């Protein structure tokens, strides 16, 4: 497996972790009521706390980020351009790692800056393939 594909696996695992943690924070699954919600059908969700809402949005945003990252990485790999796309992929990956806790913590301007850094990483991946 190439380093780019390995990074893609890590990106995917981080996305899964973000979704699980986002749901746990959103539903307050450390409480009995939250566990019941998390293990149930979630038909009647309580209104999210501000942090719970941010965790839920961070999880959704992580899925959206994977929609950009994974195809770019797979195309770069198929084209034999792993090493050319790797720096952009690393920037996008580490930006994603930083983004999630910053978003959940509610640090609004830094969150946007880190998001932009991730987008620059995607752009570098595209540029490396053109």
ZAGULUM-737115 format. One record per atom (N, C-alpha, C): atom name; x, y, z. Coordinates in steps of 0.05 Angstrom, whole numbers, plus 32768, in hexadecimal, padded with zeros to 4 digits. Layout:
<sites>
  lomi     x     y     z
    CA     X     Y     Z
...
</sites>
This chain:
<sites>
  lomi     x     y     z
     N  8011  7FE8  8000
    CA  8000  8000  8000
     C  8012  8019  8000
     N  800A  802C  7FF0
    CA  801A  8045  7FEE
     C  8014  8056  8007
     N  8026  806A  800B
    CA  8022  807C  8022
     C  8008  808D  801E
     N  8001  8094  8005
    CA  7FE9  80A3  8001
     C  7FD0  8092  8007
     N  7FD0  8079  8000
    CA  7FBA  8068  8007
     C  7FB8  8063  8025
     N  7FCF  8060  8032
    CA  7FCF  805D  804F
     C  7FC3  8076  805C
     N  7FCB  808E  8052
    CA  7FBF  80A7  805D
     C  7FA1  80A8  8058
     N  7F98  809D  8042
    CA  7F7C  809C  803C
     C  7F6D  808A  8050
     N  7F7A  8074  8058
    CA  7F6E  8063  806D
     C  7F6C  8072  8087
     N  7F81  8081  808E
    CA  7F80  8091  80A7
     C  7F6B  80A6  80A5
     N  7F68  80B3  808E
    CA  7F54  80C7  808A
     C  7F38  80BB  808F
     N  7F34  80A4  8084
    CA  7F1A  8096  8086
     C  7F14  808E  80A3
     N  7F29  8084  80B1
    CA  7F26  807D  80CD
     C  7F1F  8096  80DE
     N  7F2D  80AC  80D8
    CA  7F28  80C5  80E7
     C  7F0B  80CE  80E1
     N  7F01  80CB  80C9
    CA  7EE6  80D2  80C3
     C  7ED2  80C2  80D3
     N  7ED7  80A8  80D5
    CA  7EC6  8096  80E6
     C  7EC7  809F  8103
     N  7EDF  80A4  810D
    CA  7EE1  80AD  8129
     C  7ED1  80C7  812E
     N  7ED4  80D9  811B
    CA  7EC5  80F2  811D
     C  7EA7  80EE  811E
     N  7E9D  80DC  810D
    CA  7E80  80D7  810C
     C  7E77  80CB  8127
     N  7E87  80B8  8131
    CA  7E7F  80AA  814B
     C  7E81  80BE  8162
     N  7E96  80CD  8163
    CA  7E99  80E1  8179
     C  7E84  80F7  8176
     N  7E7F  80FF  815E
    CA  7E6B  8114  8159
     C  7E4F  810B  8163
     N  7E48  80F2  815D
    CA  7E2E  80E8  8167
     C  7E2E  80E5  8185
     N  7E44  80DC  8191
    CA  7E45  80D9  81AE
     C  7E42  80F4  81BC
     N  7E50  8108  81B2
    CA  7E4D  8123  81BE
     C  7E31  812E  81B9
     N  7E28  812C  81A0
    CA  7E0D  8136  8199
     C  7DF8  812A  81AB
     N  7DF9  8110  81B0
    CA  7DE4  8102  81BF
     C  7DEA  8101  81DD
     N  7E01  810B  81E5
    CA  7E0A  810A  8201
     C  7E09  80ED  820B
     N  7E17  80DB  81FC
    CA  7E14  80BE  8201
     C  7E22  80B5  821B
     N  7E2E  80C7  822A
    CA  7E39  80C0  8244
     C  7E22  80C0  8259
     N  7E0A  80C9  8251
    CA  7DF3  80C9  8263
     C  7DE1  80B1  825C
     N  7DD0  80A9  826E
    CA  7DBD  8093  8268
     C  7DAB  809A  8251
     N  7DA0  80B3  8252
    CA  7D8E  80BB  823C
     C  7D9D  80BC  8221
     N  7DB5  80C6  8222
    CA  7DC6  80C8  820A
     C  7DCC  80AC  81FE
     N  7DD2  8099  8210
    CA  7DD7  807E  8206
     C  7DBE  8072  81FA
     N  7DA7  8077  8206
    CA  7D8D  806D  81FB
     C  7D88  8079  81E0
     N  7D8F  8093  81DC
    CA  7D8C  80A0  81C2
     C  7D9F  8093  81AE
     N  7DB9  8090  81B6
    CA  7DCD  8085  81A4
     C  7DC7  8069  819C
     N  7DBB  8059  81AE
    CA  7DB5  803D  81A7
     C  7D9A  8039  819B
     N  7D8A  804F  819A
    CA  7D6F  804D  818F
     C  7D6E  8056  8172
     N  7D56  805C  816A
    CA  7D51  8064  814E
     C  7D55  8082  814A
     N  7D59  8091  815F
    CA  7D5D  80AE  815E
     C  7D46  80BD  8150
     N  7D2E  80B3  8155
    CA  7D16  80C0  814A
     C  7D10  80DA  8157
     N  7D15  80DD  8171
    CA  7D0F  80F5  8180
     C  7D28  80FF  818D
     N  7D39  810D  817E
    CA  7D51  8118  8189
     C  7D4C  8131  8199
     N  7D59  8134  81AF
    CA  7D58  814D  81BE
     C  7D67  8162  81AE
     N  7D62  817B  81B3
    CA  7D72  8190  81A6
     C  7D8F  818E  81AF
     N  7DA1  8190  819D
    CA  7DBD  818E  81A3
     C  7DC7  81A6  81B3
     N  7DDA  81A0  81C5
    CA  7DE8  81B6  81D2
     C  7DF9  81C4  81BD
     N  7E03  81DC  81C3
    CA  7E15  81E9  81B0
     C  7E2C  81D7  81A8
     N  7E39  81CB  81BB
    CA  7E50  81B9  81B5
     C  7E46  81A0  81A5
     N  7E2F  8196  81AD
    CA  7E24  817F  819F
     C  7E1E  8185  8182
     N  7E13  819D  817D
    CA  7E0E  81A5  8161
     C  7E28  81A8  8152
     N  7E3C  81B3  815E
    CA  7E56  81B6  8150
     C  7E62  819B  814B
     N  7E60  8188  815E
    CA  7E6A  816D  8159
     C  7E5C  815F  8142
     N  7E42  8163  8141
    CA  7E32  8157  812B
     C  7E3A  8163  8110
     N  7E3D  817E  8110
    CA  7E46  818B  80F7
     C  7E62  8184  80EF
     N  7E74  8181  8103
    CA  7E8F  8178  80FD
     C  7E90  815D  80F0
     N  7E7E  814B  80FA
    CA  7E7D  8130  80EF
     C  7E73  8131  80D2
     N  7E5E  8141  80CD
    CA  7E54  8143  80B1
     C  7E69  8150  809F
     N  7E77  8163  80A9
    CA  7E8C  8170  8099
     C  7EA3  815C  8093
     N  7EA8  814A  80A6
    CA  7EBD  8136  80A1
     C  7EB6  8124  808B
     N  7E9C  811C  8089
    CA  7E93  810B  8073
     C  7E96  811B  8059
     N  7E8F  8134  8059
    CA  7E92  8145  8041
     C  7EAF  8147  8039
     N  7EC1  8149  804C
    CA  7EDD  814B  8046
     C  7EE7  8131  8039
     N  7EDE  811B  8043
    CA  7EE6  8101  8038
     C  7EDD  80FE  801B
     N  7EC6  810A  8014
    CA  7EBD  8109  7FF9
     C  7ED1  8117  7FE6
     N  7EDF  812B  7FF0
    CA  7EF4  8138  7FE0
     C  7F0E  8128  7FE1
     N  7F17  8121  7FF9
    CA  7F31  8115  7FFC
     C  7F34  80FA  7FEF
     N  7F22  80E8  7FF6
    CA  7F25  80CC  7FED
     C  7F26  80C9  7FCF
     N  7F14  80D5  7FBF
    CA  7F17  80D2  7FA2
     C  7F31  80DE  7F97
     N  7F39  80F5  7FA2
    CA  7F53  8101  7F99
     C  7F6A  80EE  7F9E
     N  7F6A  80E2  7FB6
    CA  7F80  80D0  7FBD
     C  7F7F  80B7  7FAB
     N  7F68  80AC  7FA6
    CA  7F66  8094  7F95
     C  7F6D  809A  7F78
     N  7F65  80B1  7F6F
    CA  7F6D  80B9  7F53
     C  7F8B  80BD  7F51
     N  7F97  80CA  7F64
    CA  7FB4  80CE  7F64
     C  7FC2  80B3  7F65
     N  7FB8  80A1  7F75
    CA  7FC4  8086  7F76
     C  7FC2  8078  7F5C
     N  7FAA  8078  7F50
    CA  7FA5  806A  7F37
     C  7FB6  8076  7F20
     N  7FBC  8090  7F22
    CA  7FCC  809D  7F0D
     C  7FEA  809B  7F13
     N  7FF1  808E  7F29
    CA  800D  808C  7F30
     C  8019  80A6  7F3A
     N  8009  80B7  7F45
    CA  8012  80D2  7F4E
     C  8011  80D4  7F6C
     N  8015  80BE  7F7A
    CA  8013  80BF  7F98
     C  8026  80D3  7FA4
     N  803F  80D2  7F9C
    CA  8053  80E4  7FA9
     C  804E  8101  7FA2
     N  8043  8106  7F8A
    CA  803D  8122  7F82
     C  8026  812D  7F92
     N  8013  811C  7F99
    CA  7FFB  8125  7FA7
     C  7FFE  8123  7FC6
     N  8014  8117  7FCF
    CA  8016  8111  7FEB
     C  8017  812A  7FFD
     N  8026  813E  7FF6
    CA  8027  8156  8007
     C  800C  8163  800B
     N  7FFD  8166  7FF6
    CA  7FE2  8171  7FF8
     C  7FD0  815F  8009
     N  7FD3  8144  8006
    CA  7FC3  8131  8016
     C  7FCB  8133  8033
     N  7FE4  8136  8039
    CA  7FED  8139  8055
     C  7FE2  8153  8062
     N  7FE2  8168  8052
    CA  7FD8  8182  805D
     C  7FBA  817F  8062
     N  7FAB  8173  804F
    CA  7F8E  816F  8052
     C  7F89  815D  806A
     N  7F98  8148  806D
    CA  7F94  8136  8084
     C  7F98  8143  809F
     N  7FAF  8150  80A2
    CA  7FB5  815D  80BC
     C  7FA3  8174  80C2
     N  7F9A  8182  80AD
    CA  7F86  8197  80B1
     C  7F6C  818B  80BB
     N  7F65  8174  80B1
    CA  7F4C  8166  80BA
     C  7F4F  815D  80D7
     N  7F67  8153  80DE
    CA  7F6B  814B  80FA
     C  7F68  8163  810D
     N  7F73  817A  8105
    CA  7F71  8192  8115
     C  7F55  819D  8115
     N  7F47  819C  80FF
    CA  7F2D  81A9  80FB
     C  7F18  819F  810E
     N  7F16  8185  8111
    CA  7F00  8179  8120
     C  7F00  8183  813D
     N  7F15  8180  814C
    CA  7F14  818A  8168
     C  7F11  81A8  816A
     N  7F1C  81B7  8157
    CA  7F19  81D4  8157
     C  7EFB  81DB  8152
     N  7EEE  81CD  8140
    CA  7ED2  81D2  813B
     C  7EC1  81CB  8153
     N  7EC6  81B3  815F
    CA  7EB6  81AB  8176
     C  7EBA  81BF  818D
     N  7ED2  81C9  8190
    CA  7ED8  81DC  81A6
     C  7ECB  81F7  81A1
     N  7EC4  81FD  8188
    CA  7EB7  8216  8181
     C  7ECA  822D  817C
     N  7EE2  8228  8172
    CA  7EF5  823D  816D
     C  7EF1  8246  8150
     N  7EDF  8259  814C
    CA  7ED4  825E  8131
     C  7EE8  8268  811D
     N  7EF9  827B  8122
    CA  7F0B  8286  810D
     C  7F21  8272  8107
     N  7F2B  8265  811B
    CA  7F40  8251  8116
     C  7F35  8239  8107
     N  7F1C  8232  810D
    CA  7F0E  821D  80FE
     C  7F0E  8223  80E0
     N  7F06  823B  80D9
    CA  7F05  8243  80BD
     C  7F21  8243  80B0
     N  7F34  824C  80BE
    CA  7F50  824C  80B4
     C  7F5A  8230  80AF
     N  7F55  821E  80C1
    CA  7F5E  8202  80BE
     C  7F4F  81F5  80A7
     N  7F35  81FB  80A4
    CA  7F26  81F1  808D
     C  7F32  81FA  8073
     N  7F3A  8213  8071
    CA  7F46  821E  8059
     C  7F61  820F  8053
     N  7F70  820A  8068
    CA  7F89  81FB  8064
     C  7F83  81E0  8058
     N  7F6E  81D2  8061
    CA  7F67  81B9  8056
     C  7F5F  81BB  8038
     N  7F50  81D0  8032
    CA  7F49  81D4  8016
     C  7F61  81D9  8004
     N  7F75  81E8  800F
    CA  7F8E  81EC  8001
     C  7F9B  81D0  7FFB
     N  7F9A  81BF  800F
    CA  7FA5  81A4  800B
     C  7F97  8195  7FF5
     N  7F7D  8197  7FF3
    CA  7F6E  818A  7FDD
     C  7F77  8197  7FC2
     N  7F7A  81B1  7FC2
    CA  7F83  81BF  7FAA
     C  7F9E  81B6  7FA1
     N  7FB0  81B2  7FB5
    CA  7FCB  81A8  7FAE
     C  7FCA  818C  7FA2
     N  7FB7  817B  7FAD
    CA  7FB5  8161  7FA1
     C  7FAB  8162  7F84
     N  7F98  8173  7F7F
    CA  7F8E  8176  7F64
     C  7FA4  8181  7F51
     N  7FB2  8195  7F5A
    CA  7FC7  81A1  7F4A
     C  7FDD  818D  7F44
     N  7FE3  817B  7F57
    CA  7FF8  8167  7F53
     C  7FF0  8153  7F3D
     N  7FD6  8151  7F38
    CA  7FCD  813E  7F23
     C  7FC8  814A  7F08
     N  7FC9  8165  7F06
    CA  7FC4  8172  7EEC
     C  7FDD  8177  7EDD
</sites>
